[in-house]
Amino acid sequence: MADETPVTADTPPDGFVVGHDHVTLVGSNEADTVAFYRDVLGLSLVTRQPNLDRPEVTHLFFDAGDGRLITFFVDESRDSDAEPQDPGVGTVHHVAFRVTTAEIPEIRDRLREAGHEFSEFDRGAFHALYTRDHNGLTIELAADAYEIPDERRGEVLATAHGARVDDGATHVQREHVEAALEELGLPVVETGAPDAPHGTGDL
């Protein structure tokens, strides 16, 4: 059924969204939120102000490194709960941030030092490292397996999807990304993603 839905990088003729601005999550307290997102992940805290709809709640804005933001509504009366979440329909399953393959060893060290467990998988088009924040939300740190220009990212992934379907594969694999890059006339340059188990597994 899913393969019947057209997959394309073409923008719908009536599309009006020009980019991702921010996602806002309901957090616990400020100290724990800053300790994880700034001190462990290294995101800059760029704005701190009241929630304009509920002034008794603080609104924290973190820059993910490319000007795109993730923000949190926090309240000092809320305790953190590191138990894994079991999200339902309409809730957040996980949040993914892009990293480079060169940063992965340091990321592992920082997570270990902060007491955060993690797992890693080869997802084909990218290497994924999964951990959880102080409230049990799954955080994915994804490193592309190949160099892909930002402005061509959707085009490459859509083309790789086509190669995957033609191949009868369950998910996009590295050879599909290579085929897409070649078809689009882009250089095929691996990023040196580390070895990891393939496919699926516990986060």
Wavefront OBJ file of the C-alpha trace (Angstrom):
o trace
v 0.000 0.000 0.000
v 2.764 2.471 0.930
v 4.495 2.001 -2.420
v 1.306 3.182 -4.162
v 1.806 6.707 -2.797
v 3.938 8.702 -5.259
v 7.387 9.610 -3.942
v 8.995 12.630 -5.586
v 11.170 15.616 -4.758
v 8.927 17.851 -6.889
v 7.156 20.529 -4.856
v 3.348 20.315 -5.129
v 2.029 23.153 -7.308
v 0.147 24.654 -4.357
v 2.981 24.205 -1.845
v 3.889 27.232 0.287
v 6.295 25.964 2.968
v 9.841 27.162 2.248
v 11.689 25.400 5.065
v 11.694 23.999 8.567
v 11.634 26.705 11.266
v 11.254 24.975 14.634
v 9.623 22.178 16.595
v 8.470 22.861 20.154
v 8.359 20.132 22.784
v 6.950 20.196 26.297
v 9.989 19.784 28.499
v 10.520 19.351 32.225
v 12.675 21.961 33.973
v 15.228 24.393 32.584
v 18.346 23.011 34.285
v 17.908 19.440 33.026
v 16.911 20.603 29.530
v 19.970 22.843 29.206
v 22.217 20.145 30.694
v 21.265 17.685 27.945
v 20.686 19.794 24.850
v 23.444 22.365 25.410
v 26.007 20.575 27.556
v 25.756 17.053 26.082
v 24.575 17.597 22.499
v 26.247 20.989 22.101
v 23.255 23.001 20.847
v 23.430 26.753 21.444
v 20.768 28.250 23.723
v 19.880 31.306 21.643
v 16.685 32.622 23.288
v 15.083 32.350 26.722
v 11.761 34.093 27.293
v 8.274 33.484 28.691
v 5.860 31.307 26.750
v 3.769 34.082 25.209
v 0.572 32.053 25.687
v 1.398 30.984 29.259
v 3.837 33.511 30.799
v 4.451 31.364 33.886
v 6.188 28.829 31.597
v 9.678 29.458 30.158
v 10.357 29.042 26.435
v 13.888 27.898 25.533
v 15.178 28.104 21.928
v 18.154 25.967 20.850
v 19.938 26.317 17.503
v 20.556 22.887 15.958
v 23.626 24.247 14.176
v 22.135 25.375 10.865
v 19.789 28.108 12.090
v 16.893 25.691 12.465
v 15.533 25.498 15.971
v 14.182 23.097 18.535
v 12.381 24.765 21.434
v 11.017 23.661 24.805
v 8.334 24.853 27.185
v 9.823 24.247 30.648
v 8.585 24.805 34.183
v 10.588 24.575 37.415
v 7.774 22.576 39.032
v 8.310 19.674 36.600
v 10.649 16.796 37.391
v 12.496 14.952 34.644
v 11.656 11.296 34.020
v 14.245 9.300 32.082
v 12.038 6.236 31.606
v 11.609 5.412 27.884
v 8.505 6.969 26.374
v 5.786 4.964 24.641
v 4.415 7.558 22.197
v 0.967 7.243 20.689
v -0.620 8.636 17.553
v -0.045 12.365 17.188
v 2.914 12.490 19.575
v 6.651 12.703 18.923
v 8.400 9.374 18.299
v 11.926 10.772 18.101
v 13.906 13.861 17.186
v 16.841 13.534 14.774
v 19.838 15.836 14.461
v 22.453 15.706 11.713
v 26.081 15.116 12.671
v 29.227 14.296 10.725
v 30.861 10.878 10.803
v 34.044 12.468 12.156
v 32.162 13.557 15.290
v 30.826 10.098 16.171
v 33.720 9.008 18.457
v 33.430 12.246 20.459
v 29.656 11.889 20.626
v 30.017 8.389 22.067
v 32.447 9.687 24.708
v 30.203 12.599 25.698
v 27.159 10.366 26.035
v 29.081 7.861 28.157
v 30.470 10.615 30.398
v 26.949 12.003 30.902
v 25.545 8.547 31.703
v 23.421 8.182 28.553
v 23.288 4.751 26.920
v 23.192 4.567 23.120
v 22.930 2.178 20.201
v 24.087 2.451 16.586
v 22.785 1.119 13.276
v 23.683 1.259 9.610
v 20.456 2.575 8.090
v 21.765 2.397 4.537
v 21.682 6.040 3.490
v 22.992 7.109 6.884
v 24.581 5.966 10.121
v 22.281 6.405 13.120
v 23.228 6.706 16.769
v 20.275 6.593 19.179
v 20.098 7.755 22.767
v 17.453 9.215 25.089
v 17.216 12.621 26.697
v 16.473 13.300 30.361
v 12.763 12.733 29.735
v 13.059 9.442 27.878
v 12.588 10.971 24.415
v 14.515 9.079 21.750
v 17.172 11.252 20.130
v 18.738 10.192 16.842
v 22.098 11.535 15.695
v 22.299 10.811 11.974
v 25.389 11.002 9.782
v 25.010 10.711 6.010
v 26.905 7.798 4.467
v 27.641 9.964 1.408
v 28.217 13.654 0.860
v 24.899 15.124 -0.294
v 24.457 18.842 -1.057
v 21.760 20.306 1.192
v 19.883 21.796 -1.746
v 19.782 18.399 -3.504
v 18.958 16.279 -0.443
v 15.295 15.639 -1.237
v 16.106 14.923 -4.869
v 18.794 12.404 -3.936
v 16.587 10.615 -1.429
v 13.618 10.461 -3.809
v 15.842 9.073 -6.555
v 17.357 6.545 -4.136
v 13.823 5.528 -3.182
v 13.118 4.781 -6.832
v 16.252 2.633 -7.005
v 15.140 0.809 -3.855
v 11.694 0.035 -5.310
v 13.219 -1.178 -8.599
v 15.573 -3.387 -6.580
v 12.754 -4.817 -4.437
v 14.635 -3.875 -1.273
v 12.878 -3.167 2.016
v 14.740 0.100 2.673
v 17.166 2.475 0.995
v 20.656 0.991 1.088
v 24.033 2.447 0.203
v 24.017 1.134 -3.352
v 20.717 2.964 -3.935
v 22.225 6.258 -2.758
v 25.233 5.665 -4.993
v 22.934 4.972 -7.952
v 20.965 8.149 -7.203
v 24.080 10.314 -6.996
v 25.352 8.903 -10.287
v 21.981 9.360 -11.997
v 21.837 12.994 -10.853
v 25.409 13.678 -11.950
v 26.682 14.234 -8.411
v 30.023 12.935 -7.104
v 29.899 9.704 -5.126
v 31.906 10.483 -1.995
v 31.618 8.283 1.094
v 31.853 10.006 4.473
v 33.516 7.101 6.255
v 30.530 6.064 8.369
v 31.597 3.437 10.923
v 30.509 -0.171 10.769
v 27.323 -1.000 12.657
v 24.553 -3.615 12.569
v 22.284 -3.267 9.538
v 18.583 -2.548 9.348
v 16.442 -2.570 12.451
v 16.837 -3.098 16.148
v 16.012 -1.720 19.566
v 16.666 1.988 19.933
l 1 2 3 4 5 6 7 8 9 10 11 12 13 14 15 16 17 18 19 20 21 22 23 24 25 26 27 28 29 30 31 32 33 34 35 36 37 38 39 40 41 42 43 44 45 46 47 48 49 50 51 52 53 54 55 56 57 58 59 60 61 62 63 64 65 66 67 68 69 70 71 72 73 74 75 76 77 78 79 80 81 82 83 84 85 86 87 88 89 90 91 92 93 94 95 96 97 98 99 100 101 102 103 104 105 106 107 108 109 110 111 112 113 114 115 116 117 118 119 120 121 122 123 124 125 126 127 128 129 130 131 132 133 134 135 136 137 138 139 140 141 142 143 144 145 146 147 148 149 150 151 152 153 154 155 156 157 158 159 160 161 162 163 164 165 166 167 168 169 170 171 172 173 174 175 176 177 178 179 180 181 182 183 184 185 186 187 188 189 190 191 192 193 194 195 196 197 198 199 200 201 202 203
